[in-house]
Amino acid sequence: MLIGLTGGIGSGKSTVSALLRARGVPVIDADEIGRAALTAGSPLLPEVVAAFGSHILDDQGQLDRRKLRAEIFSSPTRREQLNRLVHPYIARQRDLEIDRLRANHSVLFYDAALLLESEARTLMDAIVVVACEPEVQIRRVMERDGISRQQAVDAINAQMSLEGRLACADYVIDNNRDDMAHLEKQVDELLALLTQQAGRHTPQEK
């Protein structure tokens, strides 16, 4: 089974991914693929610099991700422009990884912040949303990135709403409590359920 994992900025999605990996479950991370696509020497980076300007690079010629984030969060048009450049590359790498991992794993996850807004959603057997209340998100994003409340709100508002994500969810992981034991318990329960369901799939159904 291929399970989509998503959640808004500051929801704790990356923490859930780390817990899954610690349990031996493969996680394909769209952000990791995207970061690799935009490192110095990547064929994609010059295209992004041409579209957004050389000011998004640091003194070493590496992408300054904070500057790029500021560009895309301030403008839906710029965000869409970046998506058109990066998403095809991510999709190709994702599909290669899915094919490689499916041969040996009954359950694997695809972790993507924009999963529900992309064509990848149609590939998933189920969707897991990591969720927390907006005020919790705002606090976490401010603490993590060292930004103002308004910047955190803008970053959250640039993404799909919590209500929109929950409407698409097959499973929800509640991460309001900043309680790792509570989060681990939910991950373990979810894995047990998904492993049981995967065992019912015949090869023809996969």
C-alpha positions as CSV (number, residue, x, y, z in Angstrom):
1,M,0.0,0.0,0.0
2,L,1.2,3.5,-0.9
3,I,0.1,5.9,1.8
4,G,0.1,9.7,1.4
5,L,1.3,11.7,4.4
6,T,0.6,15.4,4.5
7,G,0.0,18.3,6.9
8,G,0.4,22.0,7.1
9,I,3.6,23.8,8.0
10,G,4.3,23.4,11.7
11,S,1.9,20.4,12.0
12,G,4.6,17.9,12.9
13,K,4.5,16.0,9.6
14,S,8.3,15.6,9.5
15,T,8.3,14.3,13.1
16,V,5.8,11.6,12.0
17,S,8.0,10.7,9.0
18,A,11.0,10.3,11.4
19,L,8.9,8.0,13.6
20,L,7.9,5.9,10.7
21,R,11.5,5.6,9.5
22,A,12.6,4.6,13.0
23,R,10.2,1.7,12.8
24,G,11.6,0.5,9.5
25,V,8.9,1.9,7.3
26,P,10.1,3.5,4.0
27,V,9.2,7.1,3.5
28,I,9.7,8.9,0.2
29,D,10.0,12.6,1.0
30,A,9.0,15.1,-1.6
31,D,11.0,17.9,0.2
32,E,14.2,15.8,0.1
33,I,13.8,15.2,-3.6
34,G,13.1,18.9,-4.1
35,R,16.1,19.9,-2.1
36,A,18.3,17.7,-4.1
37,A,16.9,19.2,-7.3
38,L,18.0,22.7,-6.1
39,T,21.5,22.1,-5.0
40,A,24.5,23.6,-6.8
41,G,25.3,21.5,-9.9
42,S,21.7,20.4,-10.4
43,P,20.4,21.0,-13.9
44,L,17.2,22.5,-12.4
45,L,18.8,25.2,-10.3
46,P,19.8,27.5,-13.2
47,E,16.2,27.4,-14.4
48,V,15.0,28.6,-11.0
49,V,17.6,31.3,-10.8
50,A,16.6,32.5,-14.3
51,A,13.0,32.7,-13.2
52,F,13.5,34.3,-9.7
53,G,16.8,36.2,-10.0
54,S,20.3,35.6,-8.7
55,H,19.4,37.2,-5.3
56,I,18.0,33.9,-4.2
57,L,21.6,32.5,-4.2
58,D,24.1,32.9,-1.3
59,D,27.7,34.0,-1.7
60,Q,28.7,30.3,-2.4
61,G,26.2,30.0,-5.2
62,Q,23.9,27.8,-3.2
63,L,20.2,28.4,-3.0
64,D,19.1,30.6,0.0
65,R,15.9,28.8,0.8
66,R,14.7,31.5,3.2
67,K,14.8,34.0,0.4
68,L,13.0,31.7,-2.0
69,R,10.3,31.0,0.6
70,A,9.8,34.7,1.1
71,E,9.3,35.0,-2.7
72,I,6.7,32.2,-3.0
73,F,4.8,33.0,0.2
74,S,4.2,36.6,-0.9
75,S,2.9,35.8,-4.3
76,P,0.6,32.9,-5.5
77,T,1.8,33.6,-9.0
78,R,5.5,33.1,-8.0
79,R,4.6,30.0,-6.0
80,E,2.9,28.5,-9.1
81,Q,5.9,29.4,-11.2
82,L,8.2,27.5,-8.9
83,N,5.8,24.5,-8.8
84,R,5.8,24.3,-12.6
85,L,9.6,24.0,-12.6
86,V,10.1,21.6,-9.7
87,H,7.1,19.3,-9.6
88,P,7.8,17.4,-12.8
89,Y,11.3,16.5,-11.5
90,I,9.9,15.5,-8.1
91,A,7.3,13.3,-9.8
92,R,9.9,11.4,-11.9
93,Q,12.1,10.7,-8.9
94,R,9.1,9.8,-6.7
95,D,7.9,7.2,-9.2
96,L,11.3,5.6,-9.5
97,E,11.5,5.3,-5.7
98,I,7.9,3.9,-5.5
99,D,8.7,1.2,-8.0
100,R,12.0,0.3,-6.2
101,L,10.5,0.1,-2.7
102,R,7.2,-1.7,-3.6
103,A,9.1,-4.9,-4.4
104,N,10.0,-5.4,-0.8
105,H,7.6,-3.5,1.4
106,S,3.8,-4.0,1.9
107,V,3.4,-0.4,3.3
108,L,5.3,2.7,2.2
109,F,4.6,6.4,2.7
110,Y,4.9,9.4,0.4
111,D,5.5,12.5,2.5
112,A,4.5,15.7,0.7
113,A,3.2,19.1,2.0
114,L,1.3,19.7,-1.3
115,L,0.1,16.2,-1.8
116,L,-3.6,17.1,-1.9
117,E,-3.0,19.8,-4.4
118,S,-1.0,17.6,-6.8
119,E,-1.6,14.7,-9.2
120,A,0.2,12.5,-6.7
121,R,-3.0,12.3,-4.7
122,T,-4.5,10.0,-7.3
123,L,-1.7,7.4,-6.8
124,M,-2.3,7.0,-3.0
125,D,-4.2,4.1,-1.5
126,A,-5.0,6.3,1.5
127,I,-4.3,9.7,2.9
128,V,-2.9,10.5,6.4
129,V,-3.2,14.1,7.6
130,V,-1.1,15.3,10.6
131,A,-3.2,18.0,12.1
132,C,-3.0,20.7,14.8
133,E,-4.9,23.8,15.5
134,P,-3.8,27.1,13.8
135,E,-2.6,28.7,17.0
136,V,-0.3,25.7,17.6
137,Q,1.0,25.9,14.1
138,I,1.7,29.6,14.4
139,R,3.7,29.2,17.6
140,R,5.7,26.3,16.2
141,V,6.5,28.1,13.0
142,M,7.6,31.2,14.8
143,E,9.8,29.3,17.2
144,R,11.3,27.1,14.5
145,D,12.0,29.7,11.9
146,G,12.6,32.8,14.1
147,I,9.9,34.8,12.2
148,S,7.1,37.2,13.2
149,R,3.6,36.1,13.9
150,Q,2.4,37.8,10.6
151,Q,5.1,35.9,8.6
152,A,4.0,32.6,10.2
153,V,0.3,33.4,9.5
154,D,1.2,34.2,5.8
155,A,3.0,30.9,5.5
156,I,0.1,29.0,6.9
157,N,-2.4,30.9,4.8
158,A,-0.4,30.1,1.6
159,Q,-1.3,26.4,2.1
160,M,-4.5,24.5,2.0
161,S,-6.7,25.1,5.1
162,L,-6.9,22.6,7.9
163,E,-10.5,22.0,7.1
164,G,-9.7,21.3,3.5
165,R,-7.0,18.7,4.5
166,L,-9.3,17.0,7.0
167,A,-12.0,16.7,4.3
168,C,-9.6,14.6,2.2
169,A,-8.2,12.5,5.1
170,D,-8.7,8.7,5.5
171,Y,-6.7,8.9,8.8
172,V,-5.9,11.8,11.0
173,I,-2.9,12.0,13.5
174,D,-3.6,14.6,16.2
175,N,-0.5,16.6,17.1
176,N,-1.9,19.4,19.2
177,R,-0.2,18.3,22.4
178,D,3.6,18.5,22.0
179,D,3.5,15.1,23.6
180,M,5.9,12.6,21.9
181,A,4.4,9.6,23.6
182,H,0.9,10.5,22.4
183,L,2.2,10.9,18.9
184,E,4.1,7.6,18.9
185,K,1.1,5.8,20.1
186,Q,-1.0,7.1,17.2
187,V,1.8,6.2,14.7
188,D,2.0,2.6,16.1
189,E,-1.8,2.2,16.0
190,L,-1.9,3.5,12.4
191,L,0.9,1.2,11.3
192,A,-0.8,-1.8,12.9
193,L,-4.0,-1.0,11.0
194,L,-2.3,-0.4,7.7
195,T,-0.2,-3.5,7.9
196,Q,-3.3,-5.6,8.6
197,Q,-5.0,-4.0,5.6
198,A,-2.0,-4.5,3.3
199,G,-2.0,-8.2,4.2
200,R,-5.5,-8.5,2.7
201,H,-4.4,-7.2,-0.7
202,T,-3.7,-9.7,-3.3
203,P,-1.0,-9.1,-5.8
204,Q,-3.7,-8.3,-8.5
205,E,-5.1,-5.6,-6.3
206,K,-1.9,-3.7,-5.8
